[in-house]
């Protein structure tokens, strides 16, 4: 067969979907990061992009940051701008679920295509280095005295650190609806507010604050895990008599309207990327726990987690 005839045959097969997607040239992926630079979604998206290219699963990856409303603004842009695009991905996770519950935006995850859960991470609460408080007990004492005087800083409304703050209030006998929570559009903004002493307590994924904790610019009070994090000398909330455990997971979705075969191709790309040395190193550096889940199991997980988060938020007076 002549070369030009062969190439035309390949093109025709690809166009009809008869040719295996995994055998086509590596994709040029467009990554939507529905948050401002510097936070957990941004770190995850860029680490995943590097893993996709390093592993050969993708030829190139471009990034688009669109922060606000716990990811709802980025989700809306992704829905409207990526319909049917088999090479589009969006970073998301528990924070987006919480934001969708509290914000009730005109878009939903049902409009996009589930691909994979990637990681799980626990939050840490910190104080600015110059804080007059020294321990979580100090913070709780002030919270009981005057709930509004304690400014909790973190991600968007409905984020895991917001939910955790409300749960802490409930556990220590304070009306969760009275907490003074300051939401930021991205991890960079939240970090700057904490370093500047503009909030009383800050919360986020441990990886986002690790550098500042290690250099003494922030004082770690507690982690939201059931037991202490590996290699991290920070007590849990439970150790301090506050029965609160809550984790944060992150994953990726594909564009609206892609085919089952295109969804499978994206899934295979992600599975290849997370096996790469690049991804393993990023996970170790950021203290991420591998929590890969795909297909129908991931679909069910998201539905179940949405229901669980809604119940927790109702109980904590957030909804």
C-alpha positions, 0 to 999 in steps of 0.5 A, a space after each residue: 500500500 502506498 504511504 499516502 493511501 495508508 495515511 488516509 486510511 488511518 485518518 478515516 479509521 480515526 475519524 470513525 472511531 474504528 481505530 484504537 484511540 490508544 494507538 493514535 499520536 499522543 494528545 495535546 491536553 488542555 488542562 482547566 484549573 478552576 482556581 488561582 495559581 498557588 493552591 492545591 488544585 494548581 499544584 495537582 494540575 501542573 504535577 499531573 500535566 508534567 506526569 502526562 508529558 514525562 510518561 509520553 501519555 500526552 505530547 503537550 499540556 497547556 493550563 488555564 487558571 480560572 478561580 472563584 466560587 469553589 471552582 464553579 467559575 472554572 467549571 462553567 467555563 469548562 462546560 461552555 468552552 470544551 464541549 466534545 473535546 476529547 483532550 480537555 481535562 479539569 482538576 476538581 475534588 471535594 472542595 468543588 462538591 462543597 462549593 456546589 452545595 453551598 453556592 448552588 451555581 447554575 452548573 453541575 458536575 453532571 454536565 461533565 465526564 468523570 475520569 479519575 480520583 487521584 489523591 487524598 490529603 488531610 488539612 492542617 490548621 496553622 497560626 501566623 508566626 506572630 500570633 498571640 495564640 500558641 495552641 488549638 486550645 487557645 483558639 478554642 477558648 477564644 472561639 467560645 468567648 467570642 466566635 466572631 473574633 476568630 477569623 478562619 482563613 482558607 479556600 472557598 466556602 464549602 471547602 474542606 477547611 471551611 467544613 472542618 472549622 464548622 465541625 470544630 465549632 460544633 464539637 466544642 459547643 459553639 454555634 457553627 453558623 457563628 464562625 467568621 470564615 474568610 474565603 479566598 479564591 486561591 491558595 496563594 491569597 490564603 497564604 499571603 493573608 496568613 503570613 500577613 496576620 490578616 486571619 487568626 487561623 489558616 487551613 489548607 492541605 498540608 502540602 500547601 503550608 509545609 514550606 512555611 511550617 518548616 521555616 517557622 513562618 507558620 505554627 502548625 496547630 493540628 491536622 484533620 487526619 485520624 492519626 498523625 501524618 507520616 513524617 509530620 510532627 503535628 498532633 491531630 484534632 482528635 489527640 486534642 479532644 476535638 473529634 473531627 476527622 475530614 479528608 480532601 481528595 482531588 481528581 479530574 473530569 473530562 469535557 461534556 459530550 465525549 464518547 465512551 471510547 474517548 473517556 476510556 482513552 483519557 482514563 488510560 492516559 491518567 493511569 499511565 501518568 500516575 505510574 510515572 516517576 514524575 507523579 510519584 515524586 510529586 506525591 512524595 513531595 506534597 504528602 499526597 496519598 494515592 487514591 486512584 479510582 476510575 470508571 463506575 466506582 469513581 462515579 459512585 464515589 462522587 455521588 456518595 461523597 456529595 451526599 455525605 458532605 451535604 449531610 455534614 454541612 447541614 449538621 454543621 449549620 452551613 446549609 
